[in-house]
Amino acid sequence: MNRRHFAKLSALTLAGTQLRASAQSNHNTTSADGRVGIAAVGLGSIAEVFMRAATASPNTRITGLVTGHPAEKGVKFGALYNVAGNSIYTYETFDRIRDNPAINAVYIALPNSMHCEYTVRAAEAGKHVLCEKPMAISSAECRRMIEACRRADVKLMIGYRTHYDPTFRKLREMVHSGALGEIQSYQGGFYGMRNKQQWRLDRSLAGGGSLMDLGIYPLNTIRWFTGEEPDIYRGLVATRDKSGVFASVEQSIDWMLKFPSGILASGGSSYGQSGTNFLEINGTTGHLRLEPAFVYGDAILMYTGMSGDTKLSGSGPVYDPDQFVSEATHFADCVLKNSQPATPGEEGLADLLAIEGIYAAAGSPIA
């Protein structure tokens, strides 16, 4: 889809698509083979990664597709994942998924401004939701999504794949065990444009600039590791590019946070800087650095540091699509066992509240 088409779709009204929540718990929780059947909504590059992962997961499979290009992408991915023709939908026919028992859930991989609308519509159709991050473009939208899924009694999980990565979980446990002493500060960053889709440079679709797309990684990880929410925000935005490409979103952003415990955090992201992606953790008796920290694909997450007098080093594979397999499997487990996701809608809401705080402090409020 091009940007103009996305904008048109994003403006679609929800009028006429409301369903009664009381009937939604009657939908099946698994497809015919006992797996959770998932419809991918939006068939861009991230959806391709997820669909491969869902195929590799022991308890999920792709049973539906939603695309603006049914004759091209619909046919292509339908053949690849053995999706029946009557389970391929457009955005205009999306609400018909409520009548498809093979679809138990949706994976939303649309531009940020469309996350809320399609989460609400999926919930009203009685389908569980796995939504990519950022959850939405405002905390108000996040709350609407949470309420819609609560009302419909369906699961809502946000796609924070690093939460399901064993190396990240190991390092978080190390931090909480006191191996680095009392944690004093975090620093993190994610830099680089590298073939970003044009919609990410349109505020009406992206909601903001690189913080929404890249900076959310160190921000979320720091929040997750501390187990706290920031109460003091500082931020600066800058756009040195004069071509007009960044007319509606910032090119670069740096921020600082203070948490109630006194932990300090700083971070940054940019679409205009050549750089790496990293996370540093500094305690009273030790420290850690992860680099690269947040990419996936042909990469290895590396960490080094000290714990007292002991050198620390290690690595973990983040080959595409390992993190996504764990993410998809966890989501399906929550559906099958009626349990709460480790990254529920409330986690996405907390990130948007922090993002809004940073932008407001930088003089560029988004809400």
Contacts in CASP RR format, 6 or more apart in sequence:
PFRMAT RR
TARGET T0000
AUTHOR 0000-0000-0000
METHOD contacts of the structure
MODEL  1
MNRRHFAKLSALTLAGTQLRASAQSNHNTTSADGRVGIAAVGLGSIAEVF
MRAATASPNTRITGLVTGHPAEKGVKFGALYNVAGNSIYTYETFDRIRDN
PAINAVYIALPNSMHCEYTVRAAEAGKHVLCEKPMAISSAECRRMIEACR
RADVKLMIGYRTHYDPTFRKLREMVHSGALGEIQSYQGGFYGMRNKQQWR
LDRSLAGGGSLMDLGIYPLNTIRWFTGEEPDIYRGLVATRDKSGVFASVE
QSIDWMLKFPSGILASGGSSYGQSGTNFLEINGTTGHLRLEPAFVYGDAI
LMYTGMSGDTKLSGSGPVYDPDQFVSEATHFADCVLKNSQPATPGEEGLA
DLLAIEGIYAAAGSPIA
1 9 0 8 1.000
1 42 0 8 1.000
1 68 0 8 1.000
1 69 0 8 1.000
2 198 0 8 1.000
3 198 0 8 1.000
3 199 0 8 1.000
3 202 0 8 1.000
3 205 0 8 1.000
5 68 0 8 1.000
6 110 0 8 1.000
6 111 0 8 1.000
6 114 0 8 1.000
6 199 0 8 1.000
6 205 0 8 1.000
7 202 0 8 1.000
7 204 0 8 1.000
7 205 0 8 1.000
9 68 0 8 1.000
9 91 0 8 1.000
9 114 0 8 1.000
10 111 0 8 1.000
10 113 0 8 1.000
10 114 0 8 1.000
10 117 0 8 1.000
10 204 0 8 1.000
10 205 0 8 1.000
12 91 0 8 1.000
12 92 0 8 1.000
12 117 0 8 1.000
14 117 0 8 1.000
14 120 0 8 1.000
14 121 0 8 1.000
17 95 0 8 1.000
17 121 0 8 1.000
17 124 0 8 1.000
18 124 0 8 1.000
19 98 0 8 1.000
19 124 0 8 1.000
19 125 0 8 1.000
19 126 0 8 1.000
21 124 0 8 1.000
21 151 0 8 1.000
21 152 0 8 1.000
21 153 0 8 1.000
24 123 0 8 1.000
24 124 0 8 1.000
24 125 0 8 1.000
24 126 0 8 1.000
24 152 0 8 1.000
24 153 0 8 1.000
24 154 0 8 1.000
25 126 0 8 1.000
25 153 0 8 1.000
27 98 0 8 1.000
27 101 0 8 1.000
27 104 0 8 1.000
27 126 0 8 1.000
27 127 0 8 1.000
28 101 0 8 1.000
28 104 0 8 1.000
29 36 0 8 1.000
29 104 0 8 1.000
29 335 0 8 1.000
29 336 0 8 1.000
30 36 0 8 1.000
30 37 0 8 1.000
30 104 0 8 1.000
30 336 0 8 1.000
31 37 0 8 1.000
31 61 0 8 1.000
31 63 0 8 1.000
31 102 0 8 1.000
31 103 0 8 1.000
31 104 0 8 1.000
32 102 0 8 1.000
33 61 0 8 1.000
34 59 0 8 1.000
35 58 0 8 1.000
35 59 0 8 1.000
35 60 0 8 1.000
35 61 0 8 1.000
35 332 0 8 1.000
36 59 0 8 1.000
36 60 0 8 1.000
36 61 0 8 1.000
36 104 0 8 1.000
36 105 0 8 1.000
36 128 0 8 1.000
36 331 0 8 1.000
36 332 0 8 1.000
36 335 0 8 1.000
36 336 0 8 1.000
37 60 0 8 1.000
37 61 0 8 1.000
37 62 0 8 1.000
37 63 0 8 1.000
37 64 0 8 1.000
37 102 0 8 1.000
37 103 0 8 1.000
37 104 0 8 1.000
37 105 0 8 1.000
38 54 0 8 1.000
38 60 0 8 1.000
38 61 0 8 1.000
38 62 0 8 1.000
38 63 0 8 1.000
38 64 0 8 1.000
38 103 0 8 1.000
38 104 0 8 1.000
38 105 0 8 1.000
38 106 0 8 1.000
38 107 0 8 1.000
38 130 0 8 1.000
38 328 0 8 1.000
39 62 0 8 1.000
39 63 0 8 1.000
39 64 0 8 1.000
39 65 0 8 1.000
39 66 0 8 1.000
39 87 0 8 1.000
39 89 0 8 1.000
39 97 0 8 1.000
39 103 0 8 1.000
39 105 0 8 1.000
39 106 0 8 1.000
39 107 0 8 1.000
39 127 0 8 1.000
40 47 0 8 1.000
40 50 0 8 1.000
40 51 0 8 1.000
40 62 0 8 1.000
40 64 0 8 1.000
40 65 0 8 1.000
40 66 0 8 1.000
40 77 0 8 1.000
40 106 0 8 1.000
40 107 0 8 1.000
40 109 0 8 1.000
41 47 0 8 1.000
41 66 0 8 1.000
41 94 0 8 1.000
41 106 0 8 1.000
41 107 0 8 1.000
41 108 0 8 1.000
41 109 0 8 1.000
41 110 0 8 1.000
41 118 0 8 1.000
41 122 0 8 1.000
42 66 0 8 1.000
42 67 0 8 1.000
42 68 0 8 1.000
42 108 0 8 1.000
42 109 0 8 1.000
42 110 0 8 1.000
43 65 0 8 1.000
43 66 0 8 1.000
43 67 0 8 1.000
43 69 0 8 1.000
43 73 0 8 1.000
43 74 0 8 1.000
43 77 0 8 1.000
43 109 0 8 1.000
44 109 0 8 1.000
46 109 0 8 1.000
46 132 0 8 1.000
47 107 0 8 1.000
47 109 0 8 1.000
48 77 0 8 1.000
49 296 0 8 1.000
49 320 0 8 1.000
49 321 0 8 1.000
49 324 0 8 1.000
50 107 0 8 1.000
50 109 0 8 1.000
50 321 0 8 1.000
50 324 0 8 1.000
50 328 0 8 1.000
51 62 0 8 1.000
51 77 0 8 1.000
51 80 0 8 1.000
51 81 0 8 1.000
52 320 0 8 1.000
52 321 0 8 1.000
52 324 0 8 1.000
53 321 0 8 1.000
53 324 0 8 1.000
53 325 0 8 1.000
53 327 0 8 1.000
53 328 0 8 1.000
54 60 0 8 1.000
54 61 0 8 1.000
54 62 0 8 1.000
54 107 0 8 1.000
54 324 0 8 1.000
54 328 0 8 1.000
55 61 0 8 1.000
55 62 0 8 1.000
55 81 0 8 1.000
56 321 0 8 1.000
56 325 0 8 1.000
57 325 0 8 1.000
57 328 0 8 1.000
57 329 0 8 1.000
57 332 0 8 1.000
58 329 0 8 1.000
59 329 0 8 1.000
59 332 0 8 1.000
59 333 0 8 1.000
59 336 0 8 1.000
60 328 0 8 1.000
60 329 0 8 1.000
60 331 0 8 1.000
60 332 0 8 1.000
61 81 0 8 1.000
62 77 0 8 1.000
62 81 0 8 1.000
62 83 0 8 1.000
63 83 0 8 1.000
63 87 0 8 1.000
63 100 0 8 1.000
63 102 0 8 1.000
63 103 0 8 1.000
63 104 0 8 1.000
64 83 0 8 1.000
64 87 0 8 1.000
64 88 0 8 1.000
64 89 0 8 1.000
64 97 0 8 1.000
64 100 0 8 1.000
64 102 0 8 1.000
64 103 0 8 1.000
65 73 0 8 1.000
65 74 0 8 1.000
65 77 0 8 1.000
65 78 0 8 1.000
65 81 0 8 1.000
65 83 0 8 1.000
65 87 0 8 1.000
65 88 0 8 1.000
65 89 0 8 1.000
66 88 0 8 1.000
66 89 0 8 1.000
66 90 0 8 1.000
66 91 0 8 1.000
66 94 0 8 1.000
66 97 0 8 1.000
66 106 0 8 1.000
67 73 0 8 1.000
67 74 0 8 1.000
67 77 0 8 1.000
67 88 0 8 1.000
67 89 0 8 1.000
67 90 0 8 1.000
68 90 0 8 1.000
68 91 0 8 1.000
70 88 0 8 1.000
70 89 0 8 1.000
70 90 0 8 1.000
74 83 0 8 1.000
74 88 0 8 1.000
77 83 0 8 1.000
78 85 0 8 1.000
78 88 0 8 1.000
84 102 0 8 1.000
86 100 0 8 1.000
87 100 0 8 1.000
87 102 0 8 1.000
87 103 0 8 1.000
89 96 0 8 1.000
89 97 0 8 1.000
94 118 0 8 1.000
94 121 0 8 1.000
95 121 0 8 1.000
95 124 0 8 1.000
95 125 0 8 1.000
97 103 0 8 1.000
97 106 0 8 1.000
97 122 0 8 1.000
97 125 0 8 1.000
97 127 0 8 1.000
98 124 0 8 1.000
98 125 0 8 1.000
98 126 0 8 1.000
98 127 0 8 1.000
103 127 0 8 1.000
104 127 0 8 1.000
104 128 0 8 1.000
104 335 0 8 1.000
105 127 0 8 1.000
105 128 0 8 1.000
105 129 0 8 1.000
105 130 0 8 1.000
105 155 0 8 1.000
105 331 0 8 1.000
105 332 0 8 1.000
105 335 0 8 1.000
106 118 0 8 1.000
106 122 0 8 1.000
106 127 0 8 1.000
106 128 0 8 1.000
106 129 0 8 1.000
106 130 0 8 1.000
107 130 0 8 1.000
107 131 0 8 1.000
107 132 0 8 1.000
108 114 0 8 1.000
108 115 0 8 1.000
108 118 0 8 1.000
108 119 0 8 1.000
108 122 0 8 1.000
108 129 0 8 1.000
108 130 0 8 1.000
108 131 0 8 1.000
108 132 0 8 1.000
109 132 0 8 1.000
110 118 0 8 1.000
110 132 0 8 1.000
111 199 0 8 1.000
111 200 0 8 1.000
111 205 0 8 1.000
111 206 0 8 1.000
112 134 0 8 1.000
112 136 0 8 1.000
112 137 0 8 1.000
112 205 0 8 1.000
112 206 0 8 1.000
112 207 0 8 1.000
112 212 0 8 1.000
113 137 0 8 1.000
113 204 0 8 1.000
113 205 0 8 1.000
113 206 0 8 1.000
113 207 0 8 1.000
114 205 0 8 1.000
115 131 0 8 1.000
115 132 0 8 1.000
115 134 0 8 1.000
115 135 0 8 1.000
115 136 0 8 1.000
115 137 0 8 1.000
115 141 0 8 1.000
115 145 0 8 1.000
116 136 0 8 1.000
116 137 0 8 1.000
116 141 0 8 1.000
116 142 0 8 1.000
116 144 0 8 1.000
116 145 0 8 1.000
119 129 0 8 1.000
119 131 0 8 1.000
119 145 0 8 1.000
119 148 0 8 1.000
119 149 0 8 1.000
119 156 0 8 1.000
120 144 0 8 1.000
120 145 0 8 1.000
120 148 0 8 1.000
122 128 0 8 1.000
122 129 0 8 1.000
122 154 0 8 1.000
123 129 0 8 1.000
123 145 0 8 1.000
123 148 0 8 1.000
123 149 0 8 1.000
123 151 0 8 1.000
123 152 0 8 1.000
123 154 0 8 1.000
123 156 0 8 1.000
124 148 0 8 1.000
124 152 0 8 1.000
126 152 0 8 1.000
126 154 0 8 1.000
127 154 0 8 1.000
128 154 0 8 1.000
128 155 0 8 1.000
128 156 0 8 1.000
128 331 0 8 1.000
128 335 0 8 1.000
129 145 0 8 1.000
129 149 0 8 1.000
129 154 0 8 1.000
129 155 0 8 1.000
129 156 0 8 1.000
129 157 0 8 1.000
130 157 0 8 1.000
130 158 0 8 1.000
130 159 0 8 1.000
130 327 0 8 1.000
130 328 0 8 1.000
130 331 0 8 1.000
131 145 0 8 1.000
131 156 0 8 1.000
131 157 0 8 1.000
131 158 0 8 1.000
131 159 0 8 1.000
132 158 0 8 1.000
132 159 0 8 1.000
133 158 0 8 1.000
133 159 0 8 1.000
133 160 0 8 1.000
133 216 0 8 1.000
133 220 0 8 1.000
133 348 0 8 1.000
133 351 0 8 1.000
134 212 0 8 1.000
134 213 0 8 1.000
134 216 0 8 1.000
134 348 0 8 1.000
134 351 0 8 1.000
134 352 0 8 1.000
134 355 0 8 1.000
135 141 0 8 1.000
135 142 0 8 1.000
135 145 0 8 1.000
135 158 0 8 1.000
135 345 0 8 1.000
135 348 0 8 1.000
135 349 0 8 1.000
135 351 0 8 1.000
135 352 0 8 1.000
136 142 0 8 1.000
136 145 0 8 1.000
136 352 0 8 1.000
137 206 0 8 1.000
137 207 0 8 1.000
137 208 0 8 1.000
137 212 0 8 1.000
137 366 0 8 1.000
138 352 0 8 1.000
138 356 0 8 1.000
138 366 0 8 1.000
138 367 0 8 1.000
139 349 0 8 1.000
139 352 0 8 1.000
139 353 0 8 1.000
139 356 0 8 1.000
139 367 0 8 1.000
140 367 0 8 1.000
141 352 0 8 1.000
142 345 0 8 1.000
142 348 0 8 1.000
142 349 0 8 1.000
142 352 0 8 1.000
143 349 0 8 1.000
145 156 0 8 1.000
145 345 0 8 1.000
146 156 0 8 1.000
146 345 0 8 1.000
146 346 0 8 1.000
146 349 0 8 1.000
149 155 0 8 1.000
149 156 0 8 1.000
149 345 0 8 1.000
155 331 0 8 1.000
155 334 0 8 1.000
155 335 0 8 1.000
155 341 0 8 1.000
156 341 0 8 1.000
156 344 0 8 1.000
156 345 0 8 1.000
157 330 0 8 1.000
157 331 0 8 1.000
157 334 0 8 1.000
157 341 0 8 1.000
157 343 0 8 1.000
157 344 0 8 1.000
157 345 0 8 1.000
158 341 0 8 1.000
158 343 0 8 1.000
158 344 0 8 1.000
158 345 0 8 1.000
158 347 0 8 1.000
158 348 0 8 1.000
159 327 0 8 1.000
159 343 0 8 1.000
160 220 0 8 1.000
160 224 0 8 1.000
160 327 0 8 1.000
160 343 0 8 1.000
160 347 0 8 1.000
160 348 0 8 1.000
161 296 0 8 1.000
161 323 0 8 1.000
161 324 0 8 1.000
161 326 0 8 1.000
161 327 0 8 1.000
162 168 0 8 1.000
162 217 0 8 1.000
162 220 0 8 1.000
162 221 0 8 1.000
162 294 0 8 1.000
162 323 0 8 1.000
163 169 0 8 1.000
163 224 0 8 1.000
163 342 0 8 1.000
163 343 0 8 1.000
164 323 0 8 1.000
164 326 0 8 1.000
164 327 0 8 1.000
164 330 0 8 1.000
164 342 0 8 1.000
165 301 0 8 1.000
165 316 0 8 1.000
165 318 0 8 1.000
165 322 0 8 1.000
165 323 0 8 1.000
165 326 0 8 1.000
166 316 0 8 1.000
167 301 0 8 1.000
167 303 0 8 1.000
167 315 0 8 1.000
167 316 0 8 1.000
167 318 0 8 1.000
168 221 0 8 1.000
168 301 0 8 1.000
171 225 0 8 1.000
171 281 0 8 1.000
171 288 0 8 1.000
171 290 0 8 1.000
171 303 0 8 1.000
172 224 0 8 1.000
172 225 0 8 1.000
174 180 0 8 1.000
174 288 0 8 1.000
174 307 0 8 1.000
175 183 0 8 1.000
175 225 0 8 1.000
175 281 0 8 1.000
175 288 0 8 1.000
179 286 0 8 1.000
179 307 0 8 1.000
180 281 0 8 1.000
180 282 0 8 1.000
180 283 0 8 1.000
180 284 0 8 1.000
180 285 0 8 1.000
180 286 0 8 1.000
180 287 0 8 1.000
180 288 0 8 1.000
180 307 0 8 1.000
181 283 0 8 1.000
181 284 0 8 1.000
181 285 0 8 1.000
181 286 0 8 1.000
182 283 0 8 1.000
182 284 0 8 1.000
183 225 0 8 1.000
183 226 0 8 1.000
183 263 0 8 1.000
183 281 0 8 1.000
183 282 0 8 1.000
183 283 0 8 1.000
184 263 0 8 1.000
184 264 0 8 1.000
184 282 0 8 1.000
184 283 0 8 1.000
184 284 0 8 1.000
185 263 0 8 1.000
185 264 0 8 1.000
185 265 0 8 1.000
185 266 0 8 1.000
185 281 0 8 1.000
185 282 0 8 1.000
185 283 0 8 1.000
186 218 0 8 1.000
186 222 0 8 1.000
186 225 0 8 1.000
186 226 0 8 1.000
186 263 0 8 1.000
186 264 0 8 1.000
186 265 0 8 1.000
186 266 0 8 1.000
186 279 0 8 1.000
186 280 0 8 1.000
186 281 0 8 1.000
186 282 0 8 1.000
187 265 0 8 1.000
187 266 0 8 1.000
187 267 0 8 1.000
187 278 0 8 1.000
187 279 0 8 1.000
187 280 0 8 1.000
187 282 0 8 1.000
188 218 0 8 1.000
188 222 0 8 1.000
188 265 0 8 1.000
188 266 0 8 1.000
188 267 0 8 1.000
188 268 0 8 1.000
188 278 0 8 1.000
188 279 0 8 1.000
188 280 0 8 1.000
188 293 0 8 1.000
189 214 0 8 1.000
189 215 0 8 1.000
189 217 0 8 1.000
189 218 0 8 1.000
189 267 0 8 1.000
189 268 0 8 1.000
189 269 0 8 1.000
189 276 0 8 1.000
189 277 0 8 1.000
189 278 0 8 1.000
189 279 0 8 1.000
190 210 0 8 1.000
190 214 0 8 1.000
190 215 0 8 1.000
190 217 0 8 1.000
190 218 0 8 1.000
190 268 0 8 1.000
190 269 0 8 1.000
190 277 0 8 1.000
190 294 0 8 1.000
191 214 0 8 1.000
191 268 0 8 1.000
191 269 0 8 1.000
191 270 0 8 1.000
191 272 0 8 1.000
191 273 0 8 1.000
191 274 0 8 1.000
191 275 0 8 1.000
191 276 0 8 1.000
191 277 0 8 1.000
192 214 0 8 1.000
192 270 0 8 1.000
192 271 0 8 1.000
192 272 0 8 1.000
192 273 0 8 1.000
192 274 0 8 1.000
192 275 0 8 1.000
193 271 0 8 1.000
193 272 0 8 1.000
196 213 0 8 1.000
196 271 0 8 1.000
199 205 0 8 1.000
199 206 0 8 1.000
200 206 0 8 1.000
200 209 0 8 1.000
200 213 0 8 1.000
200 249 0 8 1.000
200 271 0 8 1.000
201 209 0 8 1.000
201 245 0 8 1.000
201 246 0 8 1.000
201 248 0 8 1.000
201 249 0 8 1.000
201 271 0 8 1.000
202 248 0 8 1.000
202 249 0 8 1.000
203 209 0 8 1.000
203 248 0 8 1.000
203 249 0 8 1.000
204 248 0 8 1.000
206 212 0 8 1.000
206 213 0 8 1.000
206 249 0 8 1.000
207 249 0 8 1.000
207 366 0 8 1.000
208 249 0 8 1.000
208 250 0 8 1.000
208 359 0 8 1.000
208 366 0 8 1.000
209 249 0 8 1.000
209 250 0 8 1.000
209 253 0 8 1.000
209 271 0 8 1.000
210 249 0 8 1.000
210 250 0 8 1.000
210 251 0 8 1.000
210 252 0 8 1.000
210 253 0 8 1.000
210 269 0 8 1.000
210 270 0 8 1.000
210 271 0 8 1.000
211 219 0 8 1.000
211 250 0 8 1.000
211 253 0 8 1.000
211 255 0 8 1.000
211 268 0 8 1.000
211 269 0 8 1.000
211 355 0 8 1.000
211 358 0 8 1.000
211 359 0 8 1.000
212 355 0 8 1.000
213 269 0 8 1.000
214 269 0 8 1.000
214 270 0 8 1.000
214 271 0 8 1.000
214 277 0 8 1.000
214 294 0 8 1.000
215 253 0 8 1.000
215 267 0 8 1.000
215 268 0 8 1.000
215 269 0 8 1.000
216 351 0 8 1.000
216 355 0 8 1.000
217 277 0 8 1.000
217 293 0 8 1.000
217 294 0 8 1.000
218 267 0 8 1.000
218 268 0 8 1.000
218 269 0 8 1.000
218 277 0 8 1.000
218 278 0 8 1.000
218 279 0 8 1.000
218 293 0 8 1.000
218 294 0 8 1.000
219 255 0 8 1.000
219 267 0 8 1.000
219 351 0 8 1.000
219 354 0 8 1.000
219 355 0 8 1.000
219 358 0 8 1.000
220 347 0 8 1.000
220 351 0 8 1.000
221 279 0 8 1.000
221 293 0 8 1.000
221 294 0 8 1.000
222 257 0 8 1.000
222 265 0 8 1.000
222 279 0 8 1.000
223 229 0 8 1.000
223 230 0 8 1.000
223 350 0 8 1.000
223 351 0 8 1.000
223 354 0 8 1.000
225 281 0 8 1.000
226 259 0 8 1.000
226 261 0 8 1.000
226 263 0 8 1.000
226 265 0 8 1.000
228 259 0 8 1.000
228 260 0 8 1.000
228 261 0 8 1.000
228 263 0 8 1.000
229 259 0 8 1.000
229 260 0 8 1.000
229 350 0 8 1.000
229 353 0 8 1.000
229 354 0 8 1.000
230 257 0 8 1.000
230 258 0 8 1.000
230 259 0 8 1.000
230 265 0 8 1.000
230 354 0 8 1.000
231 258 0 8 1.000
231 259 0 8 1.000
231 260 0 8 1.000
232 257 0 8 1.000
232 258 0 8 1.000
233 255 0 8 1.000
233 256 0 8 1.000
233 257 0 8 1.000
233 354 0 8 1.000
233 357 0 8 1.000
233 358 0 8 1.000
233 360 0 8 1.000
233 361 0 8 1.000
234 255 0 8 1.000
234 256 0 8 1.000
234 257 0 8 1.000
234 361 0 8 1.000
235 253 0 8 1.000
235 254 0 8 1.000
235 255 0 8 1.000
235 256 0 8 1.000
235 358 0 8 1.000
235 361 0 8 1.000
235 362 0 8 1.000
235 363 0 8 1.000
236 253 0 8 1.000
236 254 0 8 1.000
236 255 0 8 1.000
236 362 0 8 1.000
237 250 0 8 1.000
237 252 0 8 1.000
237 253 0 8 1.000
237 359 0 8 1.000
237 362 0 8 1.000
237 363 0 8 1.000
237 364 0 8 1.000
238 250 0 8 1.000
238 251 0 8 1.000
238 252 0 8 1.000
238 253 0 8 1.000
239 246 0 8 1.000
239 250 0 8 1.000
239 251 0 8 1.000
239 252 0 8 1.000
240 251 0 8 1.000
240 252 0 8 1.000
241 251 0 8 1.000
241 272 0 8 1.000
246 271 0 8 1.000
249 271 0 8 1.000
250 364 0 8 1.000
251 270 0 8 1.000
251 271 0 8 1.000
251 272 0 8 1.000
252 268 0 8 1.000
252 269 0 8 1.000
252 270 0 8 1.000
252 271 0 8 1.000
252 272 0 8 1.000
252 273 0 8 1.000
253 268 0 8 1.000
253 269 0 8 1.000
253 270 0 8 1.000
253 358 0 8 1.000
253 362 0 8 1.000
254 266 0 8 1.000
254 267 0 8 1.000
254 268 0 8 1.000
255 266 0 8 1.000
255 267 0 8 1.000
255 268 0 8 1.000
255 358 0 8 1.000
255 361 0 8 1.000
255 362 0 8 1.000
256 264 0 8 1.000
256 265 0 8 1.000
256 266 0 8 1.000
256 267 0 8 1.000
257 264 0 8 1.000
257 265 0 8 1.000
257 266 0 8 1.000
257 354 0 8 1.000
257 358 0 8 1.000
258 264 0 8 1.000
258 265 0 8 1.000
259 265 0 8 1.000
276 291 0 8 1.000
276 292 0 8 1.000
277 291 0 8 1.000
277 292 0 8 1.000
277 293 0 8 1.000
277 294 0 8 1.000
277 295 0 8 1.000
278 289 0 8 1.000
278 290 0 8 1.000
278 291 0 8 1.000
278 292 0 8 1.000
278 293 0 8 1.000
279 288 0 8 1.000
279 289 0 8 1.000
279 290 0 8 1.000
279 291 0 8 1.000
279 293 0 8 1.000
279 294 0 8 1.000
280 287 0 8 1.000
280 288 0 8 1.000
280 289 0 8 1.000
280 290 0 8 1.000
281 287 0 8 1.000
281 288 0 8 1.000
281 289 0 8 1.000
285 307 0 8 1.000
285 308 0 8 1.000
286 305 0 8 1.000
286 306 0 8 1.000
286 307 0 8 1.000
286 308 0 8 1.000
287 305 0 8 1.000
287 306 0 8 1.000
288 303 0 8 1.000
288 304 0 8 1.000
288 305 0 8 1.000
288 312 0 8 1.000
289 303 0 8 1.000
289 304 0 8 1.000
289 305 0 8 1.000
290 301 0 8 1.000
290 302 0 8 1.000
290 303 0 8 1.000
291 302 0 8 1.000
292 299 0 8 1.000
292 300 0 8 1.000
292 301 0 8 1.000
292 302 0 8 1.000
293 301 0 8 1.000
295 318 0 8 1.000
296 318 0 8 1.000
296 319 0 8 1.000
296 320 0 8 1.000
296 321 0 8 1.000
296 322 0 8 1.000
296 323 0 8 1.000
296 324 0 8 1.000
297 318 0 8 1.000
297 319 0 8 1.000
297 320 0 8 1.000
297 321 0 8 1.000
298 319 0 8 1.000
298 320 0 8 1.000
299 318 0 8 1.000
299 319 0 8 1.000
300 315 0 8 1.000
300 316 0 8 1.000
300 317 0 8 1.000
300 318 0 8 1.000
301 315 0 8 1.000
301 316 0 8 1.000
301 317 0 8 1.000
301 318 0 8 1.000
302 313 0 8 1.000
302 314 0 8 1.000
302 315 0 8 1.000
302 316 0 8 1.000
303 312 0 8 1.000
303 313 0 8 1.000
303 314 0 8 1.000
303 315 0 8 1.000
304 311 0 8 1.000
304 312 0 8 1.000
304 313 0 8 1.000
304 314 0 8 1.000
305 311 0 8 1.000
305 312 0 8 1.000
305 313 0 8 1.000
306 312 0 8 1.000
330 341 0 8 1.000
330 342 0 8 1.000
331 341 0 8 1.000
333 339 0 8 1.000
334 340 0 8 1.000
334 341 0 8 1.000
355 366 0 8 1.000
356 365 0 8 1.000
356 366 0 8 1.000
356 367 0 8 1.000
359 365 0 8 1.000
359 366 0 8 1.000
END
